[in-house]
């Protein structure tokens, strides 16, 4: 896999405040990396250093081998950046703004028109193309910001909260667009929306207090959940209480939690010790005792729990 982005010991201090503390990671072609963290964790500052808008206090950031400090023009030519808030020129029409950005990117003639047309189609801006940007909704402004980021077809995309302000249908379209572009690019999506990671990311980097505390696939992170491989089991009420006590006493079971009761049924969550698969054993035990099983499913693990566990510990 070709390495497209490389951060090595990247740090940023604002006086006594250490906003980013020795962050290191790489992103290869075809990867969509979710960059996660609570508010104030250092996500946006890291993105601004990577894109050359803020100078690091220490460390290096490279885009396709070009150092963003010593070779800023070469690095920025290869980046499409959607910053937080997507600052735009409100008095311009969408068409005029994209034309301006295209010219700033060195596009002209037929290529300029073709790139604008492609960006407009991909981001669904055709119906507002001639409106002043100041008249647009927050969602449309975000889409204009995304259009300018992809306009020059860059090999590296840095997207800071790309679906902020979008409705569910618009979020779906943006995620679909990211997935379409992913095979030929390196994409970093800075977000606090875990649903975004589930939907589009091949990897997730979690940052807290300025430091990287996890760098794994979403599936690997889910396995850290205390409820990974837990059995969600719905039984008839008769015999359920004694069965709960029996299951809780098993060596391979860490915890049994009653999570609901409805229409003569009881729902349990049975957490295994060490994430092992205990479903066959528990279901066989229920059948042996003649209990009515109304439903059974396996929990994959919840990213929200893992995120909270990592960032508050």
C-alpha positions in Angstrom: 0.0 0.0 0.0 1.4 3.4 -1.0 2.0 5.7 1.9 0.2 9.0 1.2 0.2 10.8 4.6 2.8 10.6 7.3 2.8 12.3 10.7 5.8 11.9 13.0 5.9 13.3 16.5 3.6 16.2 15.5 3.1 18.6 18.4 1.6 22.0 19.0 1.8 24.2 22.1 0.0 27.4 22.7 2.0 28.9 25.6 1.8 26.4 28.5 -1.1 24.5 26.8 -0.1 21.3 24.9 -2.9 21.0 22.3 -1.2 18.1 20.3 1.4 15.9 21.9 3.7 13.8 19.6 1.0 12.4 17.3 2.3 9.9 14.8 0.5 7.8 12.2 0.5 7.1 8.4 -2.4 6.7 5.9 -2.1 4.7 2.7 -3.9 4.8 -0.6 -7.3 3.3 -0.3 -7.7 4.0 3.4 -10.5 6.0 5.0 -9.3 6.9 8.5 -11.7 8.2 11.1 -9.9 10.7 13.4 -11.9 10.7 16.6 -11.8 12.4 19.9 -13.9 14.4 22.4 -14.2 18.2 22.1 -10.8 19.8 22.8 -8.9 16.6 22.1 -6.7 18.2 19.4 -8.4 16.9 16.3 -8.8 20.2 14.5 -5.4 21.5 15.5 -3.8 18.3 14.1 -5.8 18.7 10.8 -4.7 22.4 10.5 -1.0 21.4 11.0 -1.3 18.6 8.4 -2.8 21.0 5.9 -0.2 23.7 6.5 -2.5 26.3 8.1 -0.9 26.1 11.5 2.9 25.6 12.1 3.8 22.7 14.4 5.9 23.3 17.5 7.7 20.0 16.8 7.6 17.0 14.6 6.8 16.6 10.9 3.8 16.1 8.6 4.3 14.9 5.0 1.9 14.5 2.1 3.2 12.2 -0.7 6.6 12.8 0.7 6.4 16.6 0.8 6.9 18.2 4.2 4.1 20.7 4.8 6.5 23.2 6.4 9.4 23.1 4.1 7.5 22.2 0.8 4.1 23.7 1.5 3.0 24.4 -2.1 3.8 20.9 -3.3 2.0 19.4 -0.3 -1.1 21.7 -0.6 -1.5 20.9 -4.3 -2.1 17.3 -3.4 -4.6 18.0 -0.6 -8.4 18.7 -0.7 -9.3 20.3 2.6 -12.8 20.8 4.1 -12.1 22.8 7.3 -14.3 23.1 10.3 -17.1 25.6 9.5 -16.2 25.6 5.8 -15.4 29.4 5.4 -16.8 30.7 2.1 -17.3 34.0 0.3 -20.9 34.7 1.1 -21.4 37.4 -1.6 -20.4 35.0 -4.4 -22.8 32.6 -6.1 -21.9 29.0 -5.8 -20.9 28.9 -9.5 -18.6 31.9 -9.1 -17.0 30.6 -6.0 -16.2 27.2 -7.5 -14.9 29.0 -10.6 -12.6 31.1 -8.3 -11.4 28.0 -6.5 -10.7 26.3 -9.8 -8.6 29.2 -11.0 -6.7 29.3 -7.7 -6.0 25.6 -8.3 -4.6 26.3 -11.7 -7.5 24.9 -13.7 -8.6 26.6 -16.9 -10.6 26.1 -20.1 -12.4 22.8 -20.7 -10.7 21.1 -17.7 -12.0 23.9 -15.4 -15.5 23.5 -16.7 -15.4 19.7 -16.5 -14.1 19.7 -12.9 -16.7 22.2 -11.7 -19.4 20.1 -13.4 -18.2 16.9 -11.8 -18.0 18.5 -8.3 -21.5 20.0 -8.6 -22.9 16.7 -9.7 -21.2 14.7 -6.9 -22.3 17.1 -4.2 -25.9 17.8 -5.4 -25.5 21.6 -5.9 -27.1 22.0 -9.3 -30.4 23.6 -8.0 -28.5 26.3 -6.0 -25.7 26.9 -8.5 -26.6 30.5 -9.2 -27.7 31.5 -5.6 -25.5 33.7 -3.4 -23.8 31.5 -0.8 -25.2 33.7 2.0 -28.7 32.6 1.1 -27.9 28.9 1.5 -28.8 26.7 4.4 -26.1 25.3 6.6 -26.3 21.9 4.9 -25.9 23.4 1.4 -22.9 25.6 2.6 -21.3 22.4 3.9 -21.8 20.8 0.5 -20.2 23.8 -1.2 -17.2 23.4 1.1 -17.0 19.7 0.1 -17.2 20.6 -3.6 -14.3 23.0 -3.4 -12.3 20.3 -1.5 -12.7 17.7 -4.3 -12.7 20.1 -7.2 -9.0 19.4 -8.3 -9.3 15.7 -7.7 -6.6 15.6 -5.0 -5.0 12.3 -4.0 -5.4 13.2 -0.3 -8.7 14.5 1.3 -8.8 16.0 4.8 -12.4 16.4 5.9 -13.2 18.0 9.2 -16.8 17.1 10.2 -18.0 16.6 6.6 -21.6 15.8 7.4 -22.1 18.6 10.0 -25.5 20.3 9.4 -26.7 17.8 6.8 -30.0 15.9 7.1 -30.0 12.1 7.1 -30.4 11.8 3.3 -27.6 14.3 2.7 -25.4 12.4 5.1 -26.0 9.2 3.2 -25.0 10.8 -0.1 -21.8 12.3 1.4 -20.8 8.9 2.9 -21.6 7.3 -0.4 -19.3 9.8 -2.2 -16.5 9.2 0.3 -16.8 5.4 -0.3 -16.7 6.0 -4.1 -13.6 8.1 -3.9 -11.7 5.9 -1.4 -10.0 3.4 -3.6 -7.7 6.0 -5.3 -7.2 8.3 -2.4 -6.1 8.6 1.2 -9.0 10.1 3.2 -9.0 11.4 6.8 -12.4 12.2 8.3 -12.2 14.1 11.5 -15.4 13.5 13.4 -17.1 12.9 16.8 -19.9 11.0 15.1 -19.3 7.3 15.7 -21.9 6.4 13.2 -19.7 8.0 10.6 -16.9 5.6 11.5 -19.1 2.6 11.2 -20.4 3.8 7.8 -17.2 4.7 5.9 -14.0 4.2 7.8 -11.5 1.3 7.3 -9.5 2.5 10.4 -10.1 4.6 13.4 -7.6 6.7 15.3 -8.8 8.0 18.7 -7.1 11.0 20.2 -7.6 12.4 23.8 -5.7 15.1 25.6 -3.6 15.6 22.4 -2.3 12.1 22.3 -3.2 9.0 20.1 -4.7 6.4 22.4 -6.0 3.9 19.8 -5.3 3.1 16.2 -7.4 0.1 15.0 -10.1 -1.0 12.6 -13.7 -0.4 13.8 -14.0 -4.2 14.3 -10.9 -4.3 16.5 -12.3 -1.4 18.6 -15.7 -3.2 18.9 -13.9 -6.2 20.4 -12.7 -4.0 23.3 -16.4 -3.5 24.3 -17.4 -5.3 27.5 -20.4 -6.5 25.5 -18.5 -8.0 22.5 -20.0 -11.4 21.7 -22.7 -10.9 24.4 -25.9 -12.9 23.9 -29.1 -11.0 23.8 -31.7 -13.5 24.9 -35.5 -13.2 25.2 -37.3 -15.9 27.2 -40.8 -16.6 28.4 -41.3 -15.3 31.9 -41.8 -18.8 33.4 -38.5 -20.2 34.7 -36.6 -17.1 33.6 -35.5 -16.0 37.1 -34.0 -19.3 38.1 -32.3 -19.5 34.6 -30.8 -16.1 35.2 -29.2 -17.3 38.4 -27.9 -20.5 36.8 -26.3 -18.6 33.9 -24.7 -16.0 36.2 -23.0 -18.8 38.1 -21.3 -20.2 35.0 -17.5 -19.8 34.8 -17.6 -18.6 31.2 -20.1 -15.8 32.0 -18.9 -12.5 33.2 -22.2 -10.8 33.8 -26.0 -11.2 33.2 -28.1 -8.1 32.9 -31.9 -8.0 32.7 -32.6 -5.3 30.1 -36.3 -5.5 29.5 -39.7 -7.2 30.2 -42.6 -7.1 27.8 -45.8 -9.2 27.1 -44.8 -12.1 29.3 -41.2 -12.2 28.2 -37.9 -11.2 29.8 -34.8 -10.0 27.9 -31.3 -10.7 29.2 -27.9 -9.6 28.0 -25.3 -12.3 28.9 -21.7 -11.1 28.7 -19.0 -13.7 28.2 -15.7 -13.8 30.0 -12.8 -12.7 27.6 -15.2 -12.1 24.7 -15.6 -15.8 23.9 -18.7 -17.1 22.1 -21.1 -18.6 24.7 -24.3 -18.5 22.7 -24.4 -22.3 21.8 -23.8 -23.2 25.4 -26.5 -20.8 26.8 -29.1 -21.8 24.2 -28.5 -25.5 24.8 -29.0 -24.9 28.5 -32.3 -23.1 27.9 -33.5 -26.0 25.7 -32.5 -28.6 28.4 -34.6 -26.7 30.9 -37.6 -26.5 28.6 -37.6 -22.7 28.4 -39.3 -20.9 25.5 -36.8 -18.8 23.6 -38.5 -15.9 21.8 -35.4 -14.4 20.4 -31.6 -14.6 20.4 -28.9 -12.4 18.8 -25.2 -11.7 19.3 -23.9 -8.2 20.1 -20.9 -7.1 18.1 -19.8 -4.5 20.7 -20.6 -0.8 20.7 -18.1 1.8 19.6 -19.7 4.4 21.9 -18.8 2.3 25.0 -15.3 1.8 23.8 -14.9 5.5 22.9 -16.2 6.5 26.4 -14.0 4.0 28.1 -10.8 5.1 26.3 -11.3 8.8 26.4 -12.4 9.1 30.1 -10.0 6.6 31.7 
